[in-house]
Amino acid sequence: MSPETKARMKLAASLREPPTESHKEKIRQSLTGKPRSREICAKISNTLKGKPGVKGPKHSQEFKAMMGRLVKGSHYWNNGIDMKRAVECPGPGYVRGRLDKNEKYWNNGTVTKKSTECPGEGWQPGMIKTGAQYWNNGKIMKKSLTCPGAGWQLGRLTKSVR
């Protein structure tokens, strides 16, 4: 297929209206419940063997070796907002580890929370930078620079209590 043909097909696909729900349902019903014999299944299986799957072609051994050399010794680093991969810490405020794709760290100067959106007024993105310790009241655990209040003691809760 020529590059011009591919470009025309891509343009036509981008201009095409997406199928409606009723059209999707008709296609689903026409393909549902049709039994296939073992011979047909074997033919389909044999024709697909050795061909690249939906995820595309496999990487060559040379490419895998090159990528292995590039990432060897590197770690994920984050500052509560950005995540980077490097051998050494990329800058001040970064800690080792990955960020959850949907959650960010937020702090109000004394407490750090993980949330998909800002917990409220007075909260800023990122983790508390230094000196924060774990505190618990026997039921709840918080990380804070100072004691959150009366009845709180220094330390984490055990997993059985959480």
Number of C-alpha atoms within 10 A of each C-alpha: 5 6 8 9 10 11 11 11 12 12 11 11 11 10 9 9 8 10 9 8 9 9 11 11 11 11 11 11 11 9 9 9 8 8 8 9 8 9 9 11 10 12 10 11 11 11 9 11 9 8 11 10 10 6 6 8 9 10 8 9 9 9 10 12 10 11 11 11 10 10 12 10 10 13 15 18 23 21 24 22 14 12 19 17 16 15 12 12 17 16 10 8 15 20 17 16 14 16 19 13 8 9 14 20 22 25 21 18 15 15 19 22 19 19 14 12 12 16 14 9 7 10 16 16 19 21 25 23 15 8 9 18 15 17 22 18 17 14 9 12 18 22 21 20 18 14 18 16 9 7 9 16 15 16 14 17 17 9 6 5 8 10
